[in-house]
Amino acid sequence: MLEQLDKQYVMQTYARNYVNFKKGINATLFDENQKDYIDFTSGIGVVSVGHGNKRVADVICNQANSIMHISNLYAIEPQAKLGEKIAKLYGKDVATFFSNSGAEANEGAIKLARKYGQTKFENKRYKVITLENSFHGRTISTVKATGQASMHTPNFAPYPDGFSFNSAIEDVYNSIDDETVAVMIELVQGEGGVKPLDKKAVQELAKFLKENNILLIIDEVQSGTFRTGEFLATQVYEIEPDIITMAKGLGGSVPIGAVITTHKDLFSVGDHGSTFGGNYLCTAAALEVLTILDEYKNSGALDETIIFFTDELKKVYEANQELFTGSVGLGLMRGLRVKDADTLASIIKESFNEGLLVLKAGRNTLRMLPPLTISKDEIKEGFKRLQNALNKVKNA
Ligand SMILES: *Cc1c(COP(=O)(O)O)cnc(C)c1O
């Protein structure tokens, strides 16, 4: 029924599973037949404070009952407070522009960088360098910024000029020319395979860019919102980028993106905008999400959850060496490298049958992005189900 409806009326741009989820409680989902699933995906890093979070739901209900939207032509109190909260959690003098998604946040970051390149130098600088296997979004320019040649299909050409990617940080230096305005990177490549970049190499690059007046844009759409154990992976890497983008986990399920910058006055009135961006509803929700996660981090609970998850992950990794070739990631952004892509596909399928949702990243990485508030029981149960799935794959 749902499958038929979906196939008839929704553009088929996803390889979908036809399960009909009806309810979620923290990291557990229930389908229409009351079968339960442990959610190690949190909707690709979105449901940061768990499904059915009562505090966020109450804030959304209250906000919906009073006012949800007024255009950005008027000041919006929860938007201003969310901007303040982001600056406080980051600990820097930054201002934020609110968008509706990660790609849109990156678009904003690219526009900001291009304005910098237009206004701060004698010759216009506009080129943005990214890294291979990065992922920056699905709009025409963020697809082009994405460092995966396979995504630059002729179907959508021509793409905007000014984007190139390098296979390693060390190669970025050679690609910089007098038209380069920014380098944009993920500190932990998400879609590309849960790959944390080397901290020293990132710090050296950041220093070089600062000395040469080239902007550093950190795409924290996936790694932000406490995913790596700190509010931003930027804080884990101890760098000071010019621009940071966020989205996924920020709204706890409500669509919201953010462009955060120390160049607070670079955009002037009229330079950028969004009809929906930063409305009452999404910013009130995101403010509550950050309040919850700030408390959760300060109480020690986030670190404890990360340690527990890491221990359980390690056990499964070590017990199944014939399937895995590496364990990667940071905080609650984790991956297991699987020996080949076909085996990974079987693991994901068997996990689903066992009642565990996991993700794929890159060619052969089993990716896990559980809600940050996942309970120890849910972690234990999830890894138990993963082991059952692995046994089936091994015996197939
Ligand atoms: C998901 C993701 C994006 C795109 O975000 P959307 O909200 O899907 O537009 C951009 N960058 C990174 C690092 C992501 O993980």
The ligand as an ORCA input file, in Angstrom:
! r2SCAN-3c Opt
* xyz 0 1
  C      24.545     15.823      4.596
  C      25.669     16.710      4.311
  C      25.525     17.864      3.505
  C      24.211     18.183      2.811
  O      23.211     18.485      3.709
  P      21.674     18.546      3.191
  O      20.922     18.990      4.410
  O      21.315     17.185      2.732
  O      21.626     19.541      2.103
  C      26.598     18.684      3.336
  N      27.773     18.421      3.920
  C      27.963     17.336      4.697
  C      29.285     17.119      5.338
  C      26.918     16.437      4.910
  O      27.116     15.352      5.663
*
